[in-house]
Amino acid sequence: MITGRPPGQQDFLTEGKVVRRFRRPDVAGTLACPHCGKTFHEHGWIDALEDGHVVCPGDWIIGIDNGEYLPAKPALFYALLDELSEGGG
């Protein structure tokens, strides 16, 4: 079978180490996200010390010093990247 992946790399049928599938019993997966308009079935979830974070399609994941990960909208991510590139971080 040709998958287009390097030898030894598996299909991504499982959840990631940081971002998991968004599945919550209190939120229907067919509901539209208020941030991006896509259904929650298309979203991810990052566990956090207190609850967690919804990850919209297209979000970047930022690791912070305490080992926690946060989703960031592309505009915020690029603004932070520009600031760090200019020596502001």
C-alpha positions as CSV (number, residue, x, y, z in Angstrom):
1,M,0.0,0.0,0.0
2,I,1.4,3.4,-0.9
3,T,0.6,6.1,1.7
4,G,3.0,8.9,0.8
5,R,4.6,8.7,4.2
6,P,8.2,7.9,5.0
7,P,8.9,4.2,5.8
8,G,8.0,3.3,9.3
9,Q,5.6,6.2,9.8
10,Q,2.1,5.0,10.8
11,D,-1.2,6.3,9.8
12,F,-2.6,8.9,12.2
13,L,-5.6,7.0,13.4
14,T,-5.0,7.7,17.0
15,E,-4.9,10.9,19.0
16,G,-1.9,13.1,19.3
17,K,0.3,13.4,22.3
18,V,-0.8,17.0,22.9
19,V,-4.0,17.5,21.0
20,R,-6.7,14.9,21.4
21,R,-10.1,14.6,19.6
22,F,-12.7,17.0,21.0
23,R,-15.2,14.7,22.7
24,R,-17.2,16.1,25.7
25,P,-20.5,14.7,27.0
26,D,-21.7,18.2,27.7
27,V,-21.1,19.6,24.2
28,A,-22.8,18.1,21.1
29,G,-20.2,17.5,18.3
30,T,-22.7,18.8,15.8
31,L,-22.8,22.3,17.4
32,A,-21.0,25.1,15.6
33,C,-18.0,26.6,17.4
34,P,-18.6,30.3,18.2
35,H,-15.0,31.1,17.3
36,C,-14.6,29.5,13.8
37,G,-18.1,28.2,12.9
38,K,-17.0,24.6,12.3
39,T,-18.6,21.8,14.1
40,F,-17.0,20.5,17.3
41,H,-16.4,17.1,15.6
42,E,-13.7,19.0,13.6
43,H,-12.0,20.3,16.7
44,G,-9.3,19.1,19.1
45,W,-8.8,19.3,22.8
46,I,-5.7,20.0,25.0
47,D,-5.9,18.8,28.6
48,A,-4.8,21.4,31.1
49,L,-4.4,21.5,34.9
50,E,-7.8,23.0,35.3
51,D,-10.2,21.7,32.6
52,G,-8.7,22.2,29.1
53,H,-8.6,24.1,25.8
54,V,-10.6,23.8,22.6
55,V,-8.4,23.7,19.5
56,C,-10.0,25.1,16.3
57,P,-8.9,23.8,12.9
58,G,-5.9,26.0,11.9
59,D,-4.9,26.9,15.4
60,W,-1.2,26.8,16.3
61,I,-0.1,25.1,19.5
62,I,2.3,27.0,21.8
63,G,4.2,25.3,24.6
64,I,4.8,27.5,27.7
65,D,7.5,27.2,30.4
66,N,5.4,25.2,32.9
67,G,5.0,22.4,30.3
68,E,1.4,23.3,29.4
69,Y,0.3,23.8,25.8
70,L,-2.1,26.5,24.6
71,P,-3.9,26.9,21.3
72,A,-3.4,30.2,19.5
73,K,-5.2,31.7,16.5
74,P,-3.0,32.3,13.5
75,A,-3.1,36.1,13.9
76,L,-1.9,35.9,17.5
77,F,0.7,33.3,16.7
78,Y,2.2,35.4,14.0
79,A,2.1,38.6,16.1
80,L,4.0,36.7,18.9
81,L,6.5,35.4,16.3
82,D,7.1,38.9,14.9
83,E,7.6,40.2,18.4
84,L,10.1,37.5,19.3
85,S,11.9,38.0,16.0
86,E,12.4,41.7,16.8
87,G,13.9,40.9,20.1
88,G,10.8,41.8,22.2
89,G,10.4,38.4,23.9
